[in-house]
Amino acid sequence: MDKSPEALSRRTFLTASGALLLAGCASGNDGAAGNVEVPEVRLGVLAVPDTAPLYVADREGIFRSGGLRPKMVDSQLTGDNRFDLEHGTEDVHFDSWVTIFLNIADGADWVLVGEAYQAGANTTALIAAPRSKLRRVRDLKGTRIAVNNPRGLGVMLITALLSANGLAPSDVTFVETPFDQIGAAVQRGDAESGWLVEPYLTLAQLETGAVPLADTATGPTADLPQSGYVCARSFAERNPRTMRAFQSALVRAQVAAQDRTVMERELTGYLKVTPRVGALMNVGTFPGSLRAVRPQRVADLMLEQGMLNKPIKVADRIFG
């Protein structure tokens, strides 16, 4: 496999004109700096590229200009990915839309306060071992696929990919494996393939010689909205100025993160990857607005696949 930087193509961001337009929309008062109800808002984060704009906003003073002094809280992933935003350690929670909607379906009274990340070409993919006999998606029948969560984003993306190639989820076996162990698990033969997001995708290629088998953000999942930010409805109702300040700061930070240099600086920090890995990673898009139609795609796909028992109307859960 060609592992040159050229072979690991980058995902382009929004055009400069679009970024300037978004920046102009967000350049006003961030919600009366100093007038927010909860300056020290607790932001739940995970070590994935999606949250880079939060660190941009912190480093560049975007949060401070809105009267916020956020505290980054490493989310403690539970076995079933259920979170208590009423009594837990986070005020605003970041996660994949899949996990967010599963919580809502189970009764969590949450509102959506921002979009985080939209998948791009080869930002999420299935990998195989260097000498694997797997050549195409149809070859996955009867094999094991390592995934970080048997009811998460990866399974939804893989299921859509299988369906587009005439296979069903029952044709494969999902093996729960932490992201940072999937490359080695595939190399050892514990699973024939594995699902990864960045930076684990690039790391697996560099460290274990893993080869990409299939892009899982293509066809019906091309440019799929991947993740977002939520808070308890009760928190938003008690602290509306805080949440408006967060939303305004997030938009400005999302625009700033479209600068690859700015974004890579943060990735080598909180993700603790080398500058080489940061430069090679494929990166998706950081949306500069919250539009119900985008995460609604995820909720609809989850319903179609049976991950949800009833529809979720995303527009009814957007704060602001």
C-alpha positions, 0 to 999 in steps of 0.5 A: 500500500502507498502510505505517502502523504499524497495517498492519504488525501485530505478532506477539503473544508468549506470555501473561503467565501462560505467561511467568511459569511459564517464568521460575519454572522457570528461576529456580534456580541457573544451573549453579553460577555459577563452576563451569562448564568454559568461562566464555568460551564462543563463541556464533556469531550472525547479524544476525536477530531470532532472536538477540535473547535472547542480547544480552538475557542479556548486557546484563542479567547473566543469563549472568554469573549462571551463570558465563558470559562469552560472546563473540559471534562473527559466523558466517562463512556459507560457500557451502554453509552447512557449519560445523566446530564441532570445530575452528572459531571457535564453541562454540555455533552459531546457525542455521536448523533447515534449515541445522542439519539439512543439516549433521547429514545430512552427518555433523556430530555435533551436539547441540541445546541450545536453540530460538531462534525460531518464525515468526509471521504476516508475519515471513517473506514474499514481496515484489513490486514496487509495480507488479507484476502478481503478485497471488496465489501461482499467478501465480509460475509461470514467474517468478524468486524472489530467495532468500538461499540456494538450499538454505535455509529460504526455499526450504523455506518457498516450496516448501511454499507453492507445493505448497499452491497447486498449483505445484512448485519447478520452476515457478519459478527461484530467484535467489541474492541477499543479504538486504540486496539483495533489495528492490532486486533486485525493484525493478530487475526482476532477480527478480519476487519475493523472500523476506525475513525481518525486519528486511529485510522491513520495510526493503524496504517502507519503502525500495523500496515493496515490497508483501507478496505472500504470508506464507510462515509460514502453512498447513503452515508456520504457527508453524514453528520457525525456528532454534536452537542447537547444539554439537558432541557432543564439546564438550557431553560435555567441558563439561556444566556449561557447556552446562547454564548456557547452557541455563538462561540462554537460557530466562531470556533468551527469557522476558525478550525477550517484553517488546517494549520489551526486545526492541526495545532489542536490535534497534536495537543489534546489528541497527543498525536505527532505532527506527522499524523496530524498532517496525514489525517483525513478530516471532515467538515466542522458545520458553522450552523445547527440545522435540523435537516442534517442530524435528522438524516441520522435519526431517520437512518437509525429508524430504518435500521431498527436502532430506534423504535419510533421516529425522533423529530429533531427540529423539536429538540433544537435550542434557540 
